[in-house]
Amino acid sequence: MLDLIDFVKGRFNSYLEIGGIVLTMYAKTRLSNQVIKEINKYFTGKIFKTIIPKNISLAEAPTIGKPILAYDPGCRGAVAYEDLTREIMKKSQRASRSNYTILPRKIIDFWNTGEAPRHSIKPR
């Protein structure tokens, strides 16, 4: 993955940076904790604080064809994804004060207003 990022950065977008790393499928095990420690060593400051836990509802939702917020919005996994969304938005808002943003302006506008972009509205 890092090689691909370096390739894209070198050939197409010299400003490309890793906006953040999301840890998923977390279970309270020694192995999971070891993996987090190793990732923290290599990606200091890039890891989101919100960790997505292993959760049966997260596994079931795609098999039924529903997003987790429609399938089981109160489960630990859904709550964690909502927390992650808030964390990304905060990070993006801080970053937008500089010349860098991790979210496109259309997504930020939708989040702030609830209005879908014009191109996504189907004519009746």
C-alpha positions in Angstrom: 0.0 0.0 0.0 2.8 2.4 0.9 4.5 1.6 -2.4 1.3 2.5 -4.3 1.0 5.8 -2.4 4.6 6.6 -3.2 4.0 5.7 -6.9 0.9 7.9 -7.1 2.7 10.7 -5.2 5.7 10.6 -7.6 3.7 10.4 -10.8 0.4 12.2 -10.4 0.0 14.1 -7.1 3.1 15.3 -5.2 0.8 16.6 -2.4 -0.8 13.2 -1.7 -0.5 12.3 2.0 -2.0 9.6 4.2 -4.9 11.4 5.9 -5.2 8.8 8.6 -5.3 5.2 9.4 -8.4 3.4 10.7 -8.0 0.4 12.9 -10.8 -2.1 12.4 -11.8 -5.6 13.5 -10.4 -4.9 17.0 -10.8 -7.5 19.7 -9.4 -7.3 23.2 -6.6 -9.7 22.6 -2.8 -9.6 23.1 -2.3 -9.9 19.3 -4.6 -6.9 18.6 -2.8 -4.8 21.2 0.6 -5.8 19.8 -0.5 -4.9 16.3 -1.7 -1.5 17.5 1.7 -0.9 19.2 3.5 -1.8 16.0 1.3 0.4 13.8 1.7 3.3 16.3 5.5 3.0 16.0 5.4 3.3 12.2 2.6 5.7 11.7 2.9 8.0 14.7 0.3 10.7 14.7 -1.6 9.2 11.7 -3.9 6.8 13.5 -7.4 7.8 14.3 -8.3 7.5 18.0 -11.6 5.8 17.2 -11.1 2.0 16.8 -13.7 -0.1 15.1 -14.4 -3.2 17.1 -15.2 -6.7 15.8 -19.0 -6.8 15.9 -21.4 -9.4 14.6 -23.8 -6.7 13.3 -21.1 -5.2 11.2 -20.6 -8.7 9.6 -24.3 -9.3 9.1 -25.4 -6.0 7.6 -23.7 -6.4 4.2 -25.1 -9.9 3.8 -28.6 -8.4 4.1 -27.7 -5.6 1.8 -28.1 -2.8 4.4 -25.7 -0.2 5.8 -24.9 -0.7 9.5 -26.9 2.5 10.4 -30.0 1.0 8.9 -29.4 -2.6 10.1 -28.4 -2.0 13.8 -27.7 1.7 14.5 -27.2 1.1 18.2 -24.6 -1.6 18.0 -21.0 -1.0 19.1 -19.7 -1.1 15.5 -22.2 1.5 14.3 -21.5 3.8 17.2 -17.8 3.5 16.5 -18.3 4.4 12.8 -20.3 7.5 13.9 -17.5 8.4 16.3 -15.0 8.0 13.5 -17.0 10.2 11.2 -17.0 12.9 13.8 -13.3 12.5 14.3 -12.6 12.8 10.5 -14.8 15.9 10.3 -13.0 17.6 13.1 -9.6 16.7 11.6 -10.8 18.0 8.2 -12.1 21.2 9.7 -8.8 21.8 11.4 -7.0 21.0 8.2 -9.2 23.2 6.1 -7.8 26.2 7.9 -4.6 25.4 6.0 -4.4 24.4 2.3 -4.9 20.7 3.1 -8.2 18.9 3.5 -8.9 15.2 3.8 -12.5 15.5 2.6 -13.8 17.0 -0.6 -15.7 20.3 -0.1 -18.9 18.6 -1.4 -18.8 16.0 1.4 -18.2 18.7 4.0 -21.1 20.8 2.6 -23.4 17.8 2.7 -22.4 17.0 6.2 -23.0 20.6 7.4 -26.2 21.3 5.5 -27.8 17.9 4.9 -28.3 18.9 1.2 -27.2 16.5 -1.4 -25.0 17.9 -4.2 -26.9 18.9 -7.3 -25.3 16.1 -9.4 -26.7 13.4 -7.1 -30.4 14.6 -7.2 -32.3 12.6 -9.8 -35.0 14.6 -11.8 -38.5 13.4 -11.3 
